[in-house]
């Protein structure tokens, strides 16, 4: 025998209020989560690049970052969020979701986004300038530079590193950056961008620049 349901008019209004506040709180947290925002922008920019600006060679300006730097300045930032294909997007999104998700727990909205954009821009510019100097410049595309920065940050932003001397940390930065770059960089990828991102992340991690609390 089923129990009679309680009419809405007789239910505890405080319980309904608490439930609504809880739903709004969860929704607000998800909306303002910098990792989810970053992944959403990556998806939108990549899809637009695949459809609206599709050329014979794939994604074109203003989504691909190439030298000279002043030719398409908007691509310096857009290229961080744009990706060549779904595999490229999913691989970078996975790293950012996992590593960035951990970092965002102790970071703030503005710190995360500024770090992501800064590390992505510096990594992309470094890749383009150095590779052009050696005559092997290739278009830069994707968030891997920023992703490596997040990995570098997470690798050293821990209590143990706080007790290590500055000289030792400097050596660790170079060793870890090289190791992370070589281990996680697939063949033909922007290895200089990855190395630069890892160095930025390791230095930022040393000083806990993303920590908001």
N, C-alpha and C positions, 0 to 999 in steps of 0.2 A: 504494500500500500504506500503510495507516494505521499510525501509530506506536502502540505499546501504551500504554495508560493506566497511570499510576502509582497503585498501591493507596493508599488513605488512610493505612494504617498506615506507609507508607514516605515520605510527604510530610514536608517540613520543618515541624516544629511551630512554629518561630519565624515562618515565613511566615503560617501560619494565625492566630497570635496578633496579628501586625501588621495583618492584614486585619480582624480583629474589632475591634481598637482603633481602626482608621481608620473603620470603619462606626459604631462607638459615638460617636466624636468628631464625625462629620458629623451624626449624629442629635441629639447634644447641642446642637450649634451651631444647628441648625434649630429645636429645641424652645425654646431660650432666646433666639432672635432676637426683639427687641422689635417689629419691624415685622410679622413673621408673627403674633406674638401679638395685636397690635393689629388686624390684618386679620381674624383669626379671631373676636375678640370682636365686631367690627363686624358680621360675617356672622351670628353667633349671635343677638345682641341685635336686629338688624334682622328676622331671620326670626321670632323670638318676637313682636316687635311687629306683624308682618304677620298672624300667625295667632292667637295666644292672646288678644290685646287689640284685635282689629279692630272698629272701630265704623263708624258710618254715614259719617264723614268720613275714615276711614283710620286710621292709627296714633294711639292715644290715650294718656292717662296710664297709667303714669308715664314714658312714653318721650318725650313732647313737653314742652319747657320753655316755660312761660308765666309771666307775672306774675299775682299777687304772688309774690315769691321764696320765701316760707315756706309756700305752699300745697301744693306737691309738691316738697320739697327733694331727693328722690331723683332727680328728673328732671334736675337740674342736670348730673349726670354721665352718667346713662343716655342723655340726648338727644344726647350727643357721639357715641355709638356707634350709635344708632338712625338709620335712614334711611327716607325716604318710600316709595321703590320701588327696583327693581333698577338703573335708570338712575342714580339719585341715589347709590346705594351704589357702583356701578362707577366713576363719575367721581371720587368722593372716594378710593376705594381705589387707583385708578391713581396719583393724585398722591402719596399716602402711600407707596405701594410704591416709586415711583421716587425721589422726593426724600428720604423717610425712609430708604430703603435706603442712599442715599449717606451721609447723616448718621450712621446707625447704625454705619458702619465705624469711626468714631473716637469713638463714644459708648459708654455703658454701658446696661445693661438698666434700671436704676432711673432714671437721668437722662432717658432717652428717654420712659419712661412718665409720670414726673412732669411733664415739659415738655408732653407731649401733653395730659394732663388739665388742667393749669393754664391753658395757652393756650386750650383749648377752653371751659373754664368761664368765664374772664374775657371771652372773645369773646362767648359766649352771653349772659352777664349784661349786658354793655355794650349789645348789640343790643336786649335786652328793655327795659332801663331808658330808653335814649335814645328808642327808638321809642314807648314808652308816654308819655313826656313830650310828644311831638308828636302823640299820639293815633292813631298808626298801627302799634301793636305787633302783630306777627304771631308765631305759635308758632315757636320755634327748634328745629331738628332737623338732625342731621348733624355730620360731622367737618370741615366746610369751614373753620371758624375755626382749628382746630388745623392743618389742611393749609396754610393761608395762613401760619401761624406757621413751619412747616417751610420753606416757600418763602422767607420773609423771612430766616430763619436762614442758609439755603444761599447766598442772594444776597450776604451781607456777611461771612460767616465765612471769609475768605480772607486770605492774607498781604498782599495789596495794601491792604486796608482798615486793617491795623494801622499803616500809615504815614500815615494821613489824620488830620487834627486833629479834636478833639472837636466844634467848631462845624460843620465841614464834614460830619462824620458825622451831626450832628443834622439838618442840611438834607437830607442824603441819605436819612435815615430817613423823613422826611415825603414826599419826592419818590418814593422807591421804593415806599413803602407805598401811596401814592395810585396810582402806575402799576400795581403788581401787582393792586390791588383793582379798578381800572377795567377792566384788560385781561382778567382771569380771572373776573370776576363775571358770571354770566348774568343776564338781566333777571328781576327779581322775587326775587332771592336776598337773603340777609342781608348787605347791603353793609357795614353798620357792624361786624358780626362779622368780616367778611373784613379790613377795614381794621385793626381792633384786633389781630387775629391777626398780620397782617403787621408791625405796629409791635412787638409782643412778640417776634416772631422776629428782627427786625432788631436790636433792642436786645440780645437774648440772643446773637446772632451776633457782635456787636461785642466781647463779652467772652468768647466761646467757651464759653458755659456748659454746652454739651452735650459738650464734649471731655473724654474721660476719660484721655487719655494726654498 
